[in-house]
Amino acid sequence: MESSSTSAIVEALTRAIATHRLQPGTKLAEQKLADHFGVSRTLVRQALFQLAQNRLVTLEPARGAFVATPSVEEARQVFAVRRMLETEMTRAFVRSVTPAKIKALRAHVASEKAAMDAADASSRTELLGDFHVRMAELMGNEVLAQLLGDLISRCALITLMYQSASAAEHSHEEHAAIVEALAGRDSERAVDLMQAHLEHVEASLTFDRKRPASDLAAALAPVTP
C-alpha cells in the first residue's frame, strides 16, 4: 500500500512537470503535499527522493525540495543523449516495422492534432513528448521506453524554462513526417527527419528567458476539460 501511494505521488508530480503545470524552482513543501495526497510526510519524502534520483527534483539541506532548474549545459547534454538514442531507435523501428505499429503511431499523431485544435496545451505537451516513448513501447523495449520517459520529463523542464510558446508548433508536423518515412521503410529519411526534429527543438531554446512563477496547489489541481 505504501509503495503504491509513493508511486502515485511520483506519477502525479512527474505528470505535472511533463505537462508544464509545475514550474522549475517551485518549492515542494512536504506538509502541503501530504495534505494534498492524504498521506504521511514519510511517503511524500520517499516520493521526492525518487524524483531527485530522476533529476526532476533537487533536495537542498535545510531548505527542502524544489522542482529542478536545468542549466544550459545540462539542457544541451540531454538533447545530445536524445539524439544518440533516438537515431538508433529510429533505425531499429524501421527494421521491425509492421502495419499495426504504423497504425498506432498515426493514431497518436491524430491525438496530437486534436489536442492542438482544441488549444489543450497540457494534453498537447504530454502527447508530443509521449510520441517518442510510444515508438520505444511499440518496439517492445521497456528499458528504452523508461529511459526516454525520464529524458522527456527532463526535457519538459528544459522547454518550460527556455522555449517560447510558439516555438514548438512544428513538432506535430515533424512527427507526422517521421511516421510516413517509417511506413515507407525509408530508414535514412526517417533518421534524418528525427535528427532534424530534435535539432529544431533544441534550436528553439532561448537561454536568457526569465523563469516563470508557479503555484503548487494550482499545478496539482485536476485538469478541467
One Martini backbone bead per residue (centre of mass of N, CA, C, O) as a GRO file, in nm:
protein
  225
    1MET     BB    1   0.059   0.062  -0.022
    2GLU     BB    2   0.298   0.255   0.011
    3SER     BB    3   0.414   0.212  -0.272
    4SER     BB    4   0.163   0.313  -0.430
    5SER     BB    5   0.159   0.596  -0.305
    6THR     BB    6   0.435   0.683  -0.403
    7SER     BB    7   0.381   0.638  -0.705
    8ALA     BB    8   0.148   0.842  -0.725
    9ILE     BB    9   0.316   1.090  -0.657
   10VAL     BB   10   0.526   1.064  -0.876
   11GLU     BB   11   0.326   1.070  -1.113
   12ALA     BB   12   0.190   1.344  -1.054
   13LEU     BB   13   0.449   1.518  -1.061
   14THR     BB   14   0.551   1.435  -1.339
   15ARG     BB   15   0.300   1.529  -1.495
   16ALA     BB   16   0.315   1.827  -1.407
   17ILE     BB   17   0.587   1.867  -1.549
   18ALA     BB   18   0.528   1.751  -1.842
   19THR     BB   19   0.269   1.974  -1.861
   20HIS     BB   20   0.362   2.258  -1.730
   21ARG     BB   21   0.231   2.300  -1.423
   22LEU     BB   22   0.524   2.262  -1.307
   23GLN     BB   23   0.772   2.465  -1.204
   24PRO     BB   24   1.066   2.576  -1.193
   25GLY     BB   25   1.152   2.616  -0.844
   26THR     BB   26   0.941   2.481  -0.693
   27LYS     BB   27   0.819   2.435  -0.388
   28LEU     BB   28   0.803   2.113  -0.202
   29ALA     BB   29   0.598   2.081   0.041
   30GLU     BB   30   0.539   1.827   0.246
   31GLN     BB   31   0.270   1.908   0.386
   32LYS     BB   32   0.112   1.987   0.133
   33LEU     BB   33   0.136   1.709  -0.001
   34ALA     BB   34   0.012   1.541   0.223
   35ASP     BB   35  -0.263   1.684   0.216
   36HIS     BB   36  -0.330   1.638  -0.084
   37PHE     BB   37  -0.286   1.303  -0.068
   38GLY     BB   38  -0.336   1.175   0.221
   39VAL     BB   39  -0.047   1.152   0.363
   40SER     BB   40   0.252   1.107   0.470
   41ARG     BB   41   0.562   1.250   0.490
   42THR     BB   42   0.719   0.993   0.433
   43LEU     BB   43   0.601   0.938   0.149
   44VAL     BB   44   0.684   1.206   0.028
   45ARG     BB   45   0.989   1.170   0.074
   46GLN     BB   46   1.016   0.922  -0.108
   47ALA     BB   47   0.920   1.059  -0.368
   48LEU     BB   48   1.134   1.285  -0.378
   49PHE     BB   49   1.373   1.094  -0.398
   50GLN     BB   50   1.299   0.970  -0.668
   51LEU     BB   51   1.294   1.241  -0.826
   52ALA     BB   52   1.592   1.305  -0.769
   53GLN     BB   53   1.705   1.058  -0.927
   54ASN     BB   54   1.556   1.186  -1.199
   55ARG     BB   55   1.614   1.508  -1.195
   56LEU     BB   56   1.333   1.670  -1.102
   57VAL     BB   57   1.465   1.705  -0.815
   58THR     BB   58   1.580   1.918  -0.547
   59LEU     BB   59   1.782   1.862  -0.260
   60GLU     BB   60   1.802   2.087   0.022
   61PRO     BB   61   1.957   2.165   0.285
   62ALA     BB   62   1.728   2.326   0.501
   63ARG     BB   63   1.504   2.377   0.247
   64GLY     BB   64   1.439   2.132   0.051
   65ALA     BB   65   1.217   2.095  -0.217
   66PHE     BB   66   1.270   2.121  -0.581
   67VAL     BB   67   1.226   2.201  -0.881
   68ALA     BB   68   1.416   2.171  -1.127
   69THR     BB   69   1.699   2.372  -1.283
   70PRO     BB   70   1.822   2.357  -1.568
   71SER     BB   71   2.094   2.397  -1.734
   72VAL     BB   72   2.235   2.468  -2.026
   73GLU     BB   73   2.426   2.224  -2.030
   74GLU     BB   74   2.214   2.011  -1.963
   75ALA     BB   75   2.035   2.061  -2.205
   76ARG     BB   76   2.246   1.980  -2.419
   77GLN     BB   77   2.294   1.690  -2.310
   78VAL     BB   78   2.010   1.579  -2.339
   79PHE     BB   79   1.995   1.615  -2.649
   80ALA     BB   80   2.240   1.442  -2.717
   81VAL     BB   81   2.123   1.177  -2.605
   82ARG     BB   82   1.867   1.169  -2.776
   83ARG     BB   83   2.005   1.148  -3.049
   84MET     BB   84   2.146   0.883  -3.001
   85LEU     BB   85   1.897   0.708  -2.930
   86GLU     BB   86   1.685   0.793  -3.167
   87THR     BB   87   1.846   0.708  -3.409
   88GLU     BB   88   1.855   0.400  -3.341
   89MET     BB   89   1.554   0.361  -3.297
   90THR     BB   90   1.467   0.427  -3.586
   91ARG     BB   91   1.619   0.202  -3.727
   92ALA     BB   92   1.487  -0.032  -3.564
   93PHE     BB   93   1.195   0.025  -3.641
   94VAL     BB   94   1.220  -0.034  -3.944
   95ARG     BB   95   1.304  -0.338  -3.909
   96SER     BB   96   1.005  -0.382  -3.730
   97VAL     BB   97   0.787  -0.299  -3.909
   98THR     BB   98   0.425  -0.252  -3.897
   99PRO     BB   99   0.103  -0.180  -3.952
  100ALA     BB  100   0.028  -0.160  -3.648
  101LYS     BB  101   0.243   0.049  -3.569
  102ILE     BB  102   0.154   0.271  -3.765
  103LYS     BB  103  -0.133   0.298  -3.660
  104ALA     BB  104  -0.052   0.387  -3.373
  105LEU     BB  105   0.106   0.644  -3.458
  106ARG     BB  106  -0.126   0.782  -3.613
  107ALA     BB  107  -0.310   0.803  -3.367
  108HIS     BB  108  -0.123   0.982  -3.204
  109VAL     BB  109  -0.108   1.217  -3.405
  110ALA     BB  110  -0.414   1.272  -3.396
  111SER     BB  111  -0.415   1.354  -3.097
  112GLU     BB  112  -0.236   1.596  -3.128
  113LYS     BB  113  -0.423   1.752  -3.320
  114ALA     BB  114  -0.666   1.768  -3.130
  115ALA     BB  115  -0.519   1.929  -2.906
  116MET     BB  116  -0.451   2.170  -3.086
  117ASP     BB  117  -0.742   2.243  -3.179
  118ALA     BB  118  -0.831   2.270  -2.858
  119ALA     BB  119  -0.608   2.421  -2.695
  120ASP     BB  120  -0.449   2.179  -2.531
  121ALA     BB  121  -0.161   2.222  -2.375
  122SER     BB  122  -0.125   1.980  -2.188
  123SER     BB  123  -0.181   1.748  -2.391
  124ARG     BB  124   0.014   1.834  -2.609
  125THR     BB  125   0.275   1.808  -2.446
  126GLU     BB  126   0.243   1.510  -2.371
  127LEU     BB  127   0.213   1.390  -2.661
  128LEU     BB  128   0.478   1.492  -2.786
  129GLY     BB  129   0.654   1.327  -2.588
  130ASP     BB  130   0.515   1.036  -2.620
  131PHE     BB  131   0.597   0.960  -2.906
  132HIS     BB  132   0.881   0.850  -2.834
  133VAL     BB  133   0.788   0.635  -2.631
  134ARG     BB  134   0.599   0.481  -2.824
  135MET     BB  135   0.813   0.364  -3.006
  136ALA     BB  136   0.945   0.186  -2.787
  137GLU     BB  137   0.693   0.024  -2.709
  138LEU     BB  138   0.642  -0.099  -2.999
  139MET     BB  139   0.926  -0.256  -2.977
  140GLY     BB  140   0.942  -0.380  -2.669
  141ASN     BB  141   1.124  -0.153  -2.508
  142GLU     BB  142   1.118  -0.078  -2.179
  143VAL     BB  143   1.390   0.052  -2.118
  144LEU     BB  144   1.373   0.273  -2.334
  145ALA     BB  145   1.103   0.393  -2.246
  146GLN     BB  146   1.199   0.479  -1.962
  147LEU     BB  147   1.438   0.652  -2.046
  148LEU     BB  148   1.276   0.848  -2.224
  149GLY     BB  149   1.078   0.939  -2.009
  150ASP     BB  150   1.292   1.080  -1.836
  151LEU     BB  151   1.396   1.273  -2.058
  152ILE     BB  152   1.125   1.411  -2.121
  153SER     BB  153   1.087   1.533  -1.841
  154ARG     BB  154   1.343   1.706  -1.858
  155CYS     BB  155   1.252   1.856  -2.116
  156ALA     BB  156   1.011   1.998  -1.991
  157LEU     BB  157   1.182   2.186  -1.818
  158ILE     BB  158   1.349   2.310  -2.045
  159THR     BB  159   1.115   2.426  -2.219
  160LEU     BB  160   0.989   2.595  -1.996
  161MET     BB  161   1.246   2.781  -1.958
  162TYR     BB  162   1.348   2.814  -2.297
  163GLN     BB  163   1.062   2.816  -2.442
  164SER     BB  164   0.847   2.923  -2.652
  165ALA     BB  165   0.513   2.892  -2.731
  166SER     BB  166   0.569   2.889  -3.061
  167ALA     BB  167   0.818   2.681  -3.113
  168ALA     BB  168   0.636   2.388  -3.112
  169GLU     BB  169   0.439   2.381  -3.371
  170HIS     BB  170   0.613   2.163  -3.561
  171SER     BB  171   0.614   1.884  -3.421
  172HIS     BB  172   0.368   1.744  -3.544
  173GLU     BB  173   0.460   1.749  -3.842
  174GLU     BB  174   0.724   1.590  -3.787
  175HIS     BB  175   0.591   1.334  -3.687
  176ALA     BB  176   0.430   1.270  -3.943
  177ALA     BB  177   0.682   1.240  -4.127
  178ILE     BB  178   0.813   1.008  -3.974
  179VAL     BB  179   0.587   0.802  -4.011
  180GLU     BB  180   0.599   0.791  -4.324
  181ALA     BB  181   0.891   0.687  -4.334
  182LEU     BB  182   0.836   0.429  -4.176
  183ALA     BB  183   0.616   0.315  -4.367
  184GLY     BB  184   0.842   0.320  -4.613
  185ARG     BB  185   1.119   0.211  -4.503
  186ASP     BB  186   1.294   0.489  -4.464
  187SER     BB  187   1.561   0.514  -4.283
  188GLU     BB  188   1.719   0.773  -4.359
  189ARG     BB  189   1.481   0.968  -4.349
  190ALA     BB  190   1.390   0.912  -4.061
  191VAL     BB  191   1.656   0.995  -3.929
  192ASP     BB  192   1.672   1.281  -4.041
  193LEU     BB  193   1.401   1.376  -3.918
  194MET     BB  194   1.472   1.324  -3.620
  195GLN     BB  195   1.720   1.503  -3.603
  196ALA     BB  196   1.582   1.764  -3.694
  197HIS     BB  197   1.372   1.777  -3.474
  198LEU     BB  198   1.567   1.797  -3.230
  199GLU     BB  199   1.719   2.045  -3.338
  200HIS     BB  200   1.475   2.236  -3.342
  201VAL     BB  201   1.413   2.231  -3.043
  202GLU     BB  202   1.689   2.330  -2.946
  203ALA     BB  203   1.695   2.595  -3.126
  204SER     BB  204   1.434   2.719  -2.962
  205LEU     BB  205   1.609   2.792  -2.736
  206THR     BB  206   1.608   3.043  -2.468
  207PHE     BB  207   1.868   3.128  -2.235
  208ASP     BB  208   1.732   3.432  -2.131
  209ARG     BB  209   1.501   3.349  -1.975
  210LYS     BB  210   1.261   3.379  -1.754
  211ARG     BB  211   1.139   3.239  -1.480
  212PRO     BB  212   0.858   3.102  -1.394
  213ALA     BB  213   0.596   3.088  -1.206
  214SER     BB  214   0.431   2.920  -0.914
  215ASP     BB  215   0.164   2.686  -0.802
  216LEU     BB  216   0.110   2.404  -0.636
  217ALA     BB  217  -0.199   2.373  -0.622
  218ALA     BB  218  -0.256   2.436  -0.922
  219ALA     BB  219  -0.073   2.210  -1.047
  220LEU     BB  220  -0.247   1.966  -0.885
  221ALA     BB  221  -0.494   2.018  -1.013
  222PRO     BB  222  -0.741   1.930  -1.183
  223VAL     BB  223  -0.811   1.884  -1.513
  224THR     BB  224  -1.006   2.073  -1.715
  225PRO     BB  225  -1.181   2.074  -2.019
   0.00000   0.00000   0.00000
